[in-house]
Amino acid sequence: MTIREIEREQQVTLDTIYLEHRNYMLSIARSYIDDAQVSEDVFHNAFISVIRNQERVMQLPPPKLKAYLLLAVRHASIDYLRKERR
C-alpha cells in the first residue's frame, strides 16, 4: 500500500467519524455552552484534536472512540469557558 492510499483511507475514516458522530459531539458541546454558534466552534476545535491524534483514534474500537470524542468535546468546552471567564 502506498503512502497516498494510506492517507486516502485515513481521510475516508475521518470523514466517516465526522458524519456519524457530529450530532453527538454537538449535543455535548451544547450541554456546556448555550450559544449554538459557539458550541459549533468548540465542536470543530475538538475535532481538530481528533485529527491531530488520528493514528491513535483510528485504532480505537467503537465504544472507546465514542468515549474519546466525548472527552475531546468536554475538554474543548471547558477550555472555552475558562477563556471566557478571563
C-alpha positions as CSV (number, residue, x, y, z in Angstrom):
1,M,0.0,0.0,0.0
2,T,1.4,3.4,-0.9
3,I,1.5,6.4,1.3
4,R,-1.1,8.1,-0.8
5,E,-3.5,5.2,-0.4
6,I,-3.0,5.2,3.4
7,E,-3.7,8.9,3.5
8,R,-6.8,8.5,1.4
9,E,-8.0,5.6,3.7
10,Q,-7.4,7.7,6.8
11,Q,-9.3,10.7,5.2
12,V,-12.3,8.5,4.5
13,T,-12.3,7.2,8.1
14,L,-12.1,10.8,9.5
15,D,-15.0,11.8,7.2
16,T,-17.0,8.8,8.5
17,I,-16.2,9.7,12.1
18,Y,-17.2,13.3,11.5
19,L,-20.5,12.4,9.8
20,E,-21.5,9.6,12.2
21,H,-20.6,11.5,15.5
22,R,-21.2,15.1,14.6
23,N,-24.6,15.4,16.3
24,Y,-23.4,13.5,19.3
25,M,-20.4,15.8,19.7
26,L,-22.5,18.9,19.1
27,S,-25.0,17.9,21.8
28,I,-22.2,17.5,24.3
29,A,-20.8,21.0,23.4
30,R,-24.3,22.5,23.7
31,S,-24.7,20.9,27.2
32,Y,-21.8,23.1,28.3
33,I,-22.4,26.2,26.1
34,D,-25.8,27.8,25.5
35,D,-24.8,29.6,22.3
36,A,-25.3,27.4,19.2
37,Q,-22.6,29.1,17.1
38,V,-20.0,29.0,19.9
39,S,-20.8,25.3,20.5
40,E,-20.3,24.7,16.8
41,D,-16.9,26.3,17.0
42,V,-16.0,24.3,20.1
43,F,-17.0,21.1,18.3
44,H,-14.7,22.0,15.4
45,N,-11.9,22.7,17.8
46,A,-12.4,19.3,19.4
47,F,-12.4,17.6,16.0
48,I,-9.1,19.3,15.2
49,S,-7.7,17.5,18.2
50,V,-9.1,14.2,16.8
51,I,-7.3,14.9,13.5
52,R,-4.1,15.6,15.3
53,N,-4.3,12.3,17.0
54,Q,-5.7,10.4,14.1
55,E,-3.3,7.5,14.2
56,R,-4.4,6.6,17.8
57,V,-8.1,7.4,17.1
58,M,-8.2,5.0,14.1
59,Q,-7.2,2.1,16.3
60,L,-9.9,2.6,18.9
61,P,-12.9,0.2,19.0
62,P,-16.3,2.0,18.7
63,P,-17.1,2.3,22.4
64,K,-13.7,3.7,23.2
65,L,-13.9,6.0,20.2
66,K,-17.2,7.4,21.5
67,A,-15.7,8.0,24.9
68,Y,-12.6,9.7,23.3
69,L,-14.9,12.0,21.3
70,L,-16.9,12.8,24.5
71,L,-13.7,13.8,26.3
72,A,-12.4,15.8,23.4
73,V,-15.5,17.9,23.3
74,R,-15.8,18.2,27.0
75,H,-12.2,19.4,27.3
76,A,-12.7,21.9,24.4
77,S,-15.8,23.2,26.1
78,I,-14.2,23.7,29.4
79,D,-11.2,25.4,27.7
80,Y,-13.6,27.8,26.0
81,L,-15.4,28.5,29.3
82,R,-12.1,29.2,31.1
83,K,-11.1,31.7,28.4
84,E,-14.4,33.4,28.6
85,R,-14.1,34.0,32.4
86,R,-10.8,35.9,32.0
